[in-house]
Amino acid sequence: MLTARRRRRRRMMAAAAAVVSTTLLLASCGDSDSGSGDDGKTLKLWHYESPDSAMAVAWNAAIDEFEKTHPGVKVKFEEKGFEQIQKTAPMVLNSDDAPDLMEYNKGNATAGHLSQQGLLTDLSAEVTKRGWDKKLSAGVRTTSQYDAKGVMGSGKWFGIPNYAEYTMVFYNKDLFKKYGVEEPKTFGELTAAMDTFVDEGVTPLANAGAEYVAHQYLYQLALSKADRAWVDSYQLYKGEPDFHDAAWTYAAETFADWVKKGYISKKTTSAKAEDAGVSFMQGKSPILFSGSWWFGRFAAENKFDWGTFLWPDSNLTLGSGGNLWVVPKGAGNKELAYDFIDITMSKKIQNLLGNKGGVPVAADPAAITDPRSKGLIANFNTLSERDGLAFYPDWPAPGFYDVLVSETQKLITGSAKPDAYLDAVKAAYDKGVQDR
């Protein structure tokens, strides 16, 4: 029979063992947590490319390659939405939930803003060490570097784009043929084609008023009357933009006129970008002006003959290096993140990206065999050679995207006139730039 002293001693030993067990369990949980970074056995990766896009196909191949070359290391991939990351990134990157590597939007209002807040890792040393700078053209690397104020184009490297993107006119060749419309070679021929569709009871342009599509139509109209100095003034603050100049006035008035003419339906005021893309894919809209990020999906899903061409009679169009790989300042496994970026920049992954409908930045041209992809890349090279990438209209200031969406919706509904639209955009721009 145990004495009282022995019973107390056994209880104390059991309690101590429980504490040790709990401590070991917690340590084990901490080691397996991808956010801890203590054991380097997990790379926590976020991106928001749709599963069937060229980029997602290439990144999945990169994940396989990474795990083959890093025995015992797993990639924990979490798919996020573009809008989700856009709105929550500052909060997430300031927490313990930050990934090791994340795809993020480029430009002053996004990556520049995060770099200014000290939330991103300076990649400059890795860029030089791994030779990434030698793989990126001047136009593509603009969005990789940010100065102390978060303005792109110079300073430290805070992101790496491993694809490029640009906007183009997607058109349904079957519908064009049905209504006797030739592929437009000039802007006049484009508007004549849209008149023909309207006369036949067909709304020519797929549109999305609730997201980026609508204000990108308007920005492209402005770019057709602009030059590089105009872009630098607006995007890089190298001057004082005049929102009532010839380019902006033409863009706002023409866009409003297109709504009146029936080129753009008022019913698309609350439509999302996905709605615009689906309208084109379903053969309802003969034309969509949007980005190369749709290309791989259209190649996989379109059930009709289709093609693309650059916006006619314009040296400039929306485009840049693609979204950036950024490494959060608090990432636990930075070396693994750098290794993964390196794999996505390899010829093997770049060639795959090109053949799946993406615009690679470091592919072997001879390895791109798909005919449509060859055309996509050739058009990008044409833009690059003429310094034609003019970035995106929402980039200059944080929160500017939402203003452009809401104000352009007013042009679609007719609740605002072009002058009022330009006044509102100017006010938001001035405030955003002043607050930087």
N, C-alpha and C positions, 0 to 999 in steps of 0.2 A: 504494500500500500504506500503511495507517494505522500511525502510530507508536504505541508503547506509551502515550505521554502522551495522544494523541488518543482511543485506545480507552478509557482510564480516564475521560476527560472525557465521552464519549458515554454510558458506563454511568452516570455520576453524573447526567447530564441526564435519562436515561430513568427513573432511580430517583425523581428529584424530580418528574417528570411523573406518575409512578404515585401518589406521595403526594398531589399536588394533585387528581388524579382521584378517589382514594379519599375525600379530604376532601369534595369536591363531592358524591359519591355519598351519603355519610353525611348531609350537610346536606340533600340532597334527600329521603332517607328520613325524616329528622326532620321536615321540613316536611309530609310527607304523613301523618304519624302523628297520628291524632285526639287522642291524649293529650298532644301537645306544646303545643297551643294557640298556637303561634307565628304561624301565618298566618291563623287564624280561618276556614279553609275547610271544616272538618268539625265537626259537632256529634255527639258520642258520647253516645247515649241508651240507657238500660236501662229496661225495664219488664217486668212479669211477668203481664200480662193475657192470657188465652187468646185466640187469633186471632179467634174468632167472638163474643167478648164485646162488649157495647156500648162499653166503654172502648177496646178495641183498635181497633174500627172508627173511633171518633172520633179516636184518636191517629194512626191511619194517614192520615186526612184532614188532620189537623194537620201531619203531615210533608209532605204534598203542598203544602199552603198555605205552609208555612215555606220550602220550596225555591223556590216561585214568587216569594215576596217577598224572597228572599235569593239573587239570581243568583250562581252560582259556588260556593255553599255546599251541601254534601251532609250529610244526616243518616245517620250510621252507627248503625243500630239493632241492638241485641243483646237477644234475648229471654232472660230469666232466669226461674228458678223461684222461687216465693215462699219456700220453705224454703231454697233456695240463697242468696238475698240475705239472708234473716233470719240465717243462721248465719255468713256470710262478710263481711258489710258492714264491720265494724270493721277487719278485716285489709285488705280491698281498698281502702278509703278512705284507708288509711295508706300506700298504695303508688303507683307510677307508673301503675297500670292503672285508676285511678279514672275513671269517666265524667264528662262535663260536666253531665249531668242524669240523675237516677235516681228511679224510683218506690220509695218506702219506706213501711213500715208505720208507723202513727201510734201515739202513746201514750208513757207514761213509760218503758216497758221497751225501746222501740225508738228512735224518732226522738229522744225526750228523752235517752236514754242516749248517743246519738251526739253530740247537741248539747253535752252535759256534757263529753264527751271532746274537744271542739274540732274535730270532724271535718266539721261542716256550716257553710256560709256563712250569716251573718246577713242575712236578706232584708228587714229592716225598712224600709230606705230605698227599695228597689224597690217594696215593697207600697204605700207612701204615694205614690210617684211615679206608679205605674201604676194606682192606684185599686183594687187587688185587695181591699183591706179593705172597700170599700163594696159589693162583690159577695157577700160572705160573711156569713151570719147569725151571731149570737152563738154558737149551739149548734155550728155547723159550724167556726167559727174556733178553738174551744177547743183542738183538737189541732194547731193551727198554731204556737202560741206556747209557749215553755218558759222557765222561770226558770233561775237559775244552777245549781240542783240537778237540772235536767232534768225538772221537774214541769210538766205541761201546764196551760194556762189563763191564763197571764200571762207577761210578759217579752218577749223578742225573738222575731221571726218566723223560724222555721227551715224552714218547709215551706208549700206551698200545695195545698190540696185543690181539685180542680175538678169533683168530683162528690161526692155523698153516698151513704150506704148505711145500710140498716137490715134487721133480720130480720123475717120473716113466716112464716106457715104457707102452704106450697104444697100444694094438694090436687088429686087426680085426680078430676075431676067424673064421668068415666065409671064409675070404680070405686065412687064414692059412690052413683051412680044404680043400678048393678048390685046393690048390697047394701041398697038402700033407706035410705040415710043422707043426711040433710039437712045443708047447710052449718051448722056449729056457730056459734051466736051467743054462747054463754056457755061458761065453762070446764067446767061440768057436762055440757053437750051435747058438748063435745070428748071428754071421757073416756067418755061413753056411746057415741059413735061408735067409739072405739077398742075398746070392749068388743064391739060388734057385729062388727067385723072379726076380732077374736080368736076369737069364737064360730064364725065362718065359716072359720077356719083361715088367716087372713091376718094377718101381722105388720104392724101399722098404720104404724109409724114407720121411715123410712129413717134409718140411724145410721152413725156412723164413730167407733169407739172410739180409733183410733190417731191421730186428728187432732182438729180443733177442734169437730166437730159435737156430740159427746157432752157435753162440759162446757158448751157453749152451751145445750143443753136444761136442764141443771141450773141454770145462772145465770139463765135466764129464769124458772124456777120460783121462785128466790129473789126476783127482781125483782117478781114478782106480789104479794109480801108486803112490798115495800120502798117507800121514798120517796126524794126527792132528797137529803135529809140522809144517808141510808144510803149512797147512791151516792157522794156527796162524801167521806164518811168513808173508804170503801174505795178509791176511785180517786184522790182529791186529797189524802188524808192530813189531812182536816179533822175529826179525831176519832180515836177508837180503835175499829176494827171488832171486833165480837164474833162470832166464827165459830160460836158455839153459841147465837146469838140465834134468834128465832122464824123469820126468813126463811131463814137458812142451814140450820137444822135441818129445816124443812119441805122445802126443796129436796133435800137429801141423802136424806132418808127417802122422799120421793115418787119420786125417781129410782130408788132401789133397789126400791121397790114396783112401779114400772112394768116393771122387768126381770122380776120374779116373775110379774106378770100377763100377760106376753107382749107388752106394747106395744113393747118393745125386745128384739131377739134377742141372746142371748149370742154368737152366731156373728159379730156385728159388732164384737167386741172389738178385732180387729186390722185392721178395715176402714179405708180412707182416705176422705177427703172425696169424692174422685172416685167411689169405690164407692157412696157414699150417693146422690150426684147421678145416677149411671147407673141405680141401682135405681129411682129415681123416674121417670127418663126412659123406662125400659123397661116401665113399668106394673106393676112388682112390688110397690112400696110406695105405698100410697094417700096418705101424708102425709110431707112433709119440712119441718122447721122449720130454715130457714137464711136466708142473706142475699140481698139484691137483686143481688149479683154473679152469681147464677145466672140471673137473669131473662131476659137476652138469649139465653142459650144454650137455655133451655127454650122460648122463643118460636120459635127456629129449628129445634129438634130434636124436641120432643114430638109424638107422633103421636096424641094424644088431647086431649079437651077438659079444660082445667085452669083453676084460678083461685087467688086468694090472699086471705088475710084477716089482720088483725093478731091477735096472741095475745089471746084473749078475757079479759076481767076483769082487765086489767093496764094501768096508765097508762104503765108503763115497758117498754122493750124494748132489745135490743142495737142499737147504731147510733152513727153519728158522721159527721163529714165523712169523705170517702173517703181512700184512701192518698195520701200526700203526694208532690208533686214536691219533691225536695231537690237542692241544688247543693253538691257536695262542696267542702270548704275548698280543696283543691288543684286544682280544675277549671281547665283552661286557657282555656276559652271561655265565661266566665260571662255576658257580654252576650248571646251567642247563646242560652244557656240561658234567660235572662230573656225574650227575644223569643219563644221557643217556648212558655213558660208562658203568655205573654200571648195567643198564638193559641188555646191550649186554653181560655182563659177568654172567647173571643169568642162572640157570639151564634150565629154560623154553626156552630161546633163544638159549642157547648152544645145547640143545637136538635137537631143530628144525634144527639148522645148520648141526648137524651130520647126521640127517636123510635125508637132502636134498643134501648130497654129499660134505659137507665141512669137515674140520678137526678141531673139537672143542678143546678148551683147558681146559674147565671146565664142561664137560657134565657128565651125569650119564651113564656109559657104558651100563647098563641094559636097558636104554631108547632108545638106537640105535637099530632099528629093521630091517632096510633095509639091505639085505645081502651084496650088493656091498659096501655100506657104512661101514659095519663092517670090510670088507677086507681092505678098504682104511685106516681106523683108526688103524687096527692091524699092517699094514705095517709101518705106522708112528711110532707106539709104538716100533716096532723092530728097526727102525733107532734111535730113542731116547735112547733106552737101550744100543746101541753100540756107542753112541756119534757120530752118522753118519751125522749130518746136517753140511754142509760145506759152507753155505751161497751162494752168487752169484758172478760171476766173475767181475761185473762192480762196486762193492761196494767200493773198496779201495780209490777212489779219484773222486772228481767232474769232470764231463766231460768224464770220462773213458768209459762210456757206448758207446758214439758215436765213440770213437776210436776202440773199440772192434768190433762194427758193420762194420765199413768201412774196417778195416784190414782183418776181416774174409771173407768179400765179395771178397777181392783180392785172398784169397785162393780158393774160389769157382770158380772164373773166370780163375784162373791160372796165374794171372798177378803178383803174389808174391809167392816166394818160402817159405817153412816153416822157414828157418833161418831169412829171411827178415821180416817175420811176427813177429817172436819172438823179433827181434831187435826193431821193431816199437812199440810193446806192452810194452816192457821194458822202452823205452824212455818216453812214455806217463805216465806209472806208476810212474817212478822216478820223473818226473816233477810234477805230481799231488800230490804225497806225500810230496815233498819238499815245495809245495805252501800251504800246510795246515797250 
